[in-house]
Amino acid sequence: MFAEIITIGDELLIGQVVDTNSAWMGQELNKIGIEVLRIVSIRDREEEIMEAVNNAMKRVNIVLVTGGLGPTKDDITKQTLCKYFHTELIFSEEVFENVKRVLAGKIPMNALNKSQAMVPKDCTVINNPVGSASVSWFEKDNKVLVSMPGVPQEMTAVMTESVLPKLREKFQTDVIMHRTFLVQHYPESILAEKLEPWETALPESIKLAYLPKLGIIRLRLTGRGQNKIEVESALNDEQAKLEAILGDDIFSEEDIPLEVIVGELLKKKNLTVSTVESCTGGSIAARLTSIAGSSEYFNGGIVAYSNEVKMNLLHVSPETLEVYGAVSEQTVIEMVKGAMKALKTDCAVATSGIAGPGGGTPEKPVGTVWIAAGYKNEIRTYRQETNRGRAMNIERAGNNALLILRDLLK
């Protein structure tokens, strides 16, 4: 069963608002066996809405439309859908009562707000529990079009409470199940080559997707079929084969952040950690402390941007900085030792590099980051050399630092 999502609003196309609705809807629809075939964003223009709806209704059985339901003149979705379905707007007392309830004590009732109670005559109207814009459910030739508000919290409320249950009831859909595996130590092309014989032999009901991001590859196995037990059994068989091929290179069988994985390891082993960061600017510490309960294992962090801080707080030797430079294996080793001593922790991570866009040299180009992790008497280091722009260089360095620490602790 396929669906298409149409998001309406000039603000989406000029980048003023980011479309988070489609991603959320895609995830939730997938859970009930409905695949999103296409996502289309269009302006608040009657001819564009008519064209998008007409094309979508030809392609799929389910069309979900968000946006354009406000009380102002530029919100024309209801009027345009009335034209498409050859119906008219009528006043709904039930919807008006809901509008009054939602706005009570917040916004005075005026003609514009009252117009929210105008709804298409030939549709099923669903009240919005958290907003004034109601939902219109149209059916035509065994196909469904649902028009919903574009405000994310309103859309998620009406989808969760009403739209998803109604779709599940109306359409008989396949069972869809996913398994996600987080993999390290492989570029995507090398991993694909390693898995090719197994992937080629996958049954028709099982699909594999590669989702790489900054040093980590998410492998997603998707199984679909009529019978939940059969789908689960097929996924179990293929998971066992995948684990036999990759072994410890699979560092998680859940799609959860690295900082959560590392935090759980630290808690399990009753260890404390500190961070000392140069080019990553405290972002690793921020990730670790974003997890509730991180005070159990995170003692503190130092942003050691200057050589003076490296020498005075971490006791990196001037000779090391003079001979090897701040961006060097020798420096991050001394930074890790200094962090564990200064912050009295069992383990630590350190970064020093050239995040960009400037500052690189032929020997140390932009994107070069030295990373170290220490635990007990062992320190592991890694040289990162990929330049993907400042923000991605920093995020990738954080991923690598946490991966090295995780390997050290496991």
ChimeraX attribute file (.defattr): number of C-alpha atoms within 10 A of each C-alpha:
attribute: neighborCount
match mode: 1-to-1
recipient: residues
	/A:1	16
	/A:2	17
	/A:3	23
	/A:4	25
	/A:5	25
	/A:6	21
	/A:7	27
	/A:8	27
	/A:9	21
	/A:10	17
	/A:11	14
	/A:12	15
	/A:13	15
	/A:14	10
	/A:15	9
	/A:16	9
	/A:17	11
	/A:18	10
	/A:19	17
	/A:20	11
	/A:21	17
	/A:22	21
	/A:23	10
	/A:24	13
	/A:25	19
	/A:26	18
	/A:27	13
	/A:28	17
	/A:29	18
	/A:30	19
	/A:31	15
	/A:32	20
	/A:33	20
	/A:34	23
	/A:35	19
	/A:36	21
	/A:37	14
	/A:38	14
	/A:39	15
	/A:40	14
	/A:41	20
	/A:42	16
	/A:43	17
	/A:44	19
	/A:45	17
	/A:46	15
	/A:47	11
	/A:48	15
	/A:49	23
	/A:50	16
	/A:51	11
	/A:52	19
	/A:53	22
	/A:54	12
	/A:55	12
	/A:56	23
	/A:57	18
	/A:58	9
	/A:59	14
	/A:60	17
	/A:61	19
	/A:62	24
	/A:63	22
	/A:64	22
	/A:65	26
	/A:66	23
	/A:67	22
	/A:68	27
	/A:69	23
	/A:70	21
	/A:71	17
	/A:72	12
	/A:73	8
	/A:74	13
	/A:75	17
	/A:76	19
	/A:77	25
	/A:78	23
	/A:79	18
	/A:80	19
	/A:81	22
	/A:82	17
	/A:83	15
	/A:84	14
	/A:85	15
	/A:86	11
	/A:87	14
	/A:88	16
	/A:89	16
	/A:90	13
	/A:91	15
	/A:92	17
	/A:93	11
	/A:94	11
	/A:95	22
	/A:96	20
	/A:97	14
	/A:98	22
	/A:99	25
	/A:100	17
	/A:101	15
	/A:102	17
	/A:103	15
	/A:104	11
	/A:105	9
	/A:106	8
	/A:107	10
	/A:108	9
	/A:109	13
	/A:110	8
	/A:111	8
	/A:112	12
	/A:113	19
	/A:114	17
	/A:115	19
	/A:116	22
	/A:117	24
	/A:118	19
	/A:119	23
	/A:120	24
	/A:121	17
	/A:122	17
	/A:123	17
	/A:124	14
	/A:125	19
	/A:126	18
	/A:127	20
	/A:128	23
	/A:129	16
	/A:130	17
	/A:131	19
	/A:132	27
	/A:133	31
	/A:134	27
	/A:135	26
	/A:136	22
	/A:137	19
	/A:138	18
	/A:139	15
	/A:140	10
	/A:141	7
	/A:142	9
	/A:143	14
	/A:144	19
	/A:145	23
	/A:146	21
	/A:147	26
	/A:148	28
	/A:149	26
	/A:150	22
	/A:151	17
	/A:152	15
	/A:153	13
	/A:154	19
	/A:155	24
	/A:156	19
	/A:157	15
	/A:158	21
	/A:159	21
	/A:160	13
	/A:161	12
	/A:162	15
	/A:163	20
	/A:164	16
	/A:165	12
	/A:166	12
	/A:167	17
	/A:168	14
	/A:169	10
	/A:170	11
	/A:171	16
	/A:172	13
	/A:173	18
	/A:174	18
	/A:175	20
	/A:176	22
	/A:177	19
	/A:178	17
	/A:179	17
	/A:180	18
	/A:181	21
	/A:182	21
	/A:183	23
	/A:184	19
	/A:185	14
	/A:186	15
	/A:187	14
	/A:188	19
	/A:189	10
	/A:190	11
	/A:191	16
	/A:192	13
	/A:193	10
	/A:194	14
	/A:195	14
	/A:196	12
	/A:197	10
	/A:198	12
	/A:199	16
	/A:200	9
	/A:201	10
	/A:202	14
	/A:203	11
	/A:204	8
	/A:205	13
	/A:206	20
	/A:207	15
	/A:208	16
	/A:209	12
	/A:210	15
	/A:211	12
	/A:212	15
	/A:213	13
	/A:214	17
	/A:215	20
	/A:216	21
	/A:217	21
	/A:218	21
	/A:219	19
	/A:220	17
	/A:221	18
	/A:222	17
	/A:223	24
	/A:224	22
	/A:225	17
	/A:226	12
	/A:227	11
	/A:228	15
	/A:229	11
	/A:230	14
	/A:231	20
	/A:232	18
	/A:233	12
	/A:234	17
	/A:235	22
	/A:236	13
	/A:237	10
	/A:238	18
	/A:239	17
	/A:240	10
	/A:241	13
	/A:242	16
	/A:243	14
	/A:244	10
	/A:245	14
	/A:246	15
	/A:247	11
	/A:248	12
	/A:249	14
	/A:250	18
	/A:251	19
	/A:252	17
	/A:253	15
	/A:254	12
	/A:255	13
	/A:256	12
	/A:257	13
	/A:258	21
	/A:259	23
	/A:260	17
	/A:261	16
	/A:262	19
	/A:263	25
	/A:264	14
	/A:265	17
	/A:266	22
	/A:267	14
	/A:268	9
	/A:269	12
	/A:270	11
	/A:271	17
	/A:272	22
	/A:273	27
	/A:274	27
	/A:275	29
	/A:276	31
	/A:277	28
	/A:278	26
	/A:279	23
	/A:280	27
	/A:281	17
	/A:282	18
	/A:283	18
	/A:284	26
	/A:285	24
	/A:286	13
	/A:287	16
	/A:288	23
	/A:289	19
	/A:290	12
	/A:291	13
	/A:292	10
	/A:293	12
	/A:294	20
	/A:295	12
	/A:296	14
	/A:297	22
	/A:298	22
	/A:299	18
	/A:300	19
	/A:301	20
	/A:302	21
	/A:303	19
	/A:304	24
	/A:305	17
	/A:306	10
	/A:307	17
	/A:308	13
	/A:309	15
	/A:310	27
	/A:311	18
	/A:312	11
	/A:313	15
	/A:314	23
	/A:315	17
	/A:316	24
	/A:317	16
	/A:318	15
	/A:319	9
	/A:320	16
	/A:321	17
	/A:322	9
	/A:323	10
	/A:324	13
	/A:325	15
	/A:326	23
	/A:327	21
	/A:328	21
	/A:329	22
	/A:330	19
	/A:331	24
	/A:332	30
	/A:333	22
	/A:334	20
	/A:335	32
	/A:336	28
	/A:337	24
	/A:338	21
	/A:339	29
	/A:340	24
	/A:341	16
	/A:342	15
	/A:343	21
	/A:344	15
	/A:345	20
	/A:346	19
	/A:347	28
	/A:348	31
	/A:349	32
	/A:350	34
	/A:351	37
	/A:352	28
	/A:353	30
	/A:354	26
	/A:355	27
	/A:356	19
	/A:357	13
	/A:358	11
	/A:359	12
	/A:360	15
	/A:361	10
	/A:362	6
	/A:363	7
	/A:364	15
	/A:365	18
	/A:366	23
	/A:367	27
	/A:368	24
	/A:369	30
	/A:370	26
	/A:371	29
	/A:372	30
	/A:373	30
	/A:374	25
	/A:375	20
	/A:376	12
	/A:377	7
	/A:378	9
	/A:379	20
	/A:380	17
	/A:381	20
	/A:382	17
	/A:383	19
	/A:384	17
	/A:385	17
	/A:386	18
	/A:387	19
	/A:388	16
	/A:389	13
	/A:390	18
	/A:391	12
	/A:392	16
	/A:393	26
	/A:394	26
	/A:395	18
	/A:396	23
	/A:397	32
	/A:398	26
	/A:399	20
	/A:400	25
	/A:401	24
	/A:402	25
	/A:403	22
	/A:404	19
	/A:405	24
	/A:406	19
	/A:407	13
	/A:408	16
	/A:409	17
	/A:410	10
